[in-house]
Amino acid sequence: MMKAISILSIGALAAIVAGCLNTEHGASATGERYPWKRNIVTTVFWIGEKPSGNNPVPNRRSSWDKDWSRSYGGLDDP
């Protein structure tokens, strides 16, 4: 299993590197220079936000920072 994961990771890295080695001065097949910068979907959320009718996900915790409300200066209160 570990060998398969390593091979997959190397394959993914090779694909990324190959994409960076474009010889057309960074232009895509459609002629856009930075097409990956378009149509980016994002969201706005408030640290410490409680769940609501339209947003069932609370923002009390972070998977990356166990003390994130203090790390970012406390709770946001829009």
C-alpha angles and dihedrals in degrees: 000000000000091000091053091051091050092050091048091050092050090048092051091048091050090053091051093048091047089053091052092053095068108150094202094086092264096305118138126223088270092053096251114135098210107017091156089067093065130087095015111171117213140158137219118227137167122233108248093015114161121226117267139180094279095034116044093176118091118213097211096116140037127211090217104040118039091195099037100141089060093040090058097043102269134293121340114231110190 
